[in-house]
């Protein structure tokens, strides 16, 4: 997945886009302590004993051509033993076959078309979103509301030049050629998510469409500002404008997706814990949504006895 969980995870969940999964509301970032502002994105230092993990907290989506100072991260990668990358959703051949056979459950019955069946306020918002995405009504006409909502969100990101894979893919590129062990924190199967999506009620579909359109509006207004603030280490602006919990209303409709987000937090924290036990130095890439949420990655690491400096200034 974005290798991030969250909106891309839901896009995969609903078979709407080949992106990967982004979850904390802006107030959850309120406890971040800004220690100066060194150049580049925010880094947290997690230490226990003589081991440490430098955590790059990320946001998504970001512009494909976002320019950010890689100097500090390059320095940490140069002395690291390993790189931990975000969880991914894997689509095996069997998963793909099952999704192809089962996609009828995600389409409208009979000759019904999406825009003809939506409540008027939601229809108006959806039409505005697809027009911003530069796509015709026919592209979404046969899909149920939740699928159409996340498909139009993915289409808009593409039209706007935004990436869900970056900055994790950029860090992977930076690590290429170094003698680093590169490990993805976890790989999850798509099939349980697809089954959960197929079981959504008509009311749940409308909740998910509303959530996707809210996310679309928020990213349209703030995604580039948030990305630039992230690149500059300006957590105050990120805290004010980055609100990935907009999709939580939809996550709550699909228990498999909600459980996977929690699993992503647990697996990421466990991978960092394992790195601390192994000793040496590692770099980890973690979305701020998983890093800073209540019972998120940082809280779990502190509970396990690690010392966390936020953000690292080294």
Beta strands, then each sheet from edge to edge (+ up, - down):
strand 1: 43-48
strand 2: 51-58
strand 3: 62-63
strand 4: 82-85
strand 5: 88-90
strand 6: 162-163
strand 7: 181-184
strand 8: 187-189
strand 9: 281-287
strand 10: 307-310
sheet 1: 7+ 4+ 9+ 2+ 1- 10+
sheet 2: 3+ 6-
sheet 3: 5+ 8+
end
